[in-house]
């Protein structure tokens, strides 16, 4: 069973995503901010991370930077969940591989399709995917 870590400071977002993902057969863990997520990732990396950007204590951007610093060879994918998927976010994320954006509000059907594509084909299917700069 694939394990997904959802990081968001909005409990209702986590609740809706958890229900849909568990019903689809995924194991789900949650964290309310980037710091909590980093602690969980250090002890047991997920198969996939879904993180909001704007959160207290440690933002999604800071979380991704710390993951890249501490785990340069990470295997798990990262989806950035945000209502703000402008170019400013693409610029900081270009140096990180295995990362894609999901725009809020997220359609559960679309999310499940993207996750299936990621796990089955081992690739992101979104338009905003980022590969490491060369």
C-alpha positions, -999 to +999 in steps of 0.1 A: +000+000+000+015+034-010+019+059+018+011+095+012+019+124+036-004+154+033+008+187+048-017+215+052-027+239+080-064+237+070-079+206+087-109+205+063-085+201+033-067+172+050-100+156+060-114+156+025-081+144+009-076+118+036-111+103+030-107+102-008-072+088-007-080+061+019-111+051-001-088+047-031-065+024-012-037+046+000-023+049+035-024+085+046-005+104+072-009+141+079+010+171+093-002+206+100+029+224+089+063+219+073+082+213+106+059+184+116+062+170+081+100+172+081+101+153+113+079+125+099+099+124+067+132+121+085+119+091+105+100+074+077+099+089+042+065+086+024+060+073-011+046+107-020+043+141-003+014+165-009+022+199+006+005+233+008+028+263+004+014+289+028+016+274+063+028+285+098+062+275+113+076+262+080+062+269+046+059+244+018+087+261+001+110+259+031+100+223+036+110+214+000+143+233+004+151+214+036+142+180+020+165+188-009+193+198+014+189+168+037+179+142+012+195+150-022+188+114-034+152+113-023+130+088-042+095+101-033+076+126-054+063+159-042+031+177-052+028+213-042-008+221-034-016+257-037-040+283-050-008+302-061+009+282-088+024+312-106+059+315-121+074+326-088+068+291-074+082+274-105+114+294-102+123+281-068+112+246-076+132+242-108+162+229-089+142+202-073+134+171-093+103+149-089+080+178-081+047+190-096+020+214-088-017+208-080-039+239-080-066+245-053-094+238-054-083+203-063-107+180-080-105+146-062-111+128-094-082+147-110-060+141-080-066+104-080-058+103-117-026+122-113-015+099-084-023+068-104-002+081-132+026+089-109+026+055-092+019+033-123+041+052-147+066+066-122+061+101-136+041+133-131+014+141-157+008+177-149+017+207-170+037+224-142+061+196-134+096+206-126+128+188-133+162+196-119+181+224-137+210+211-158 
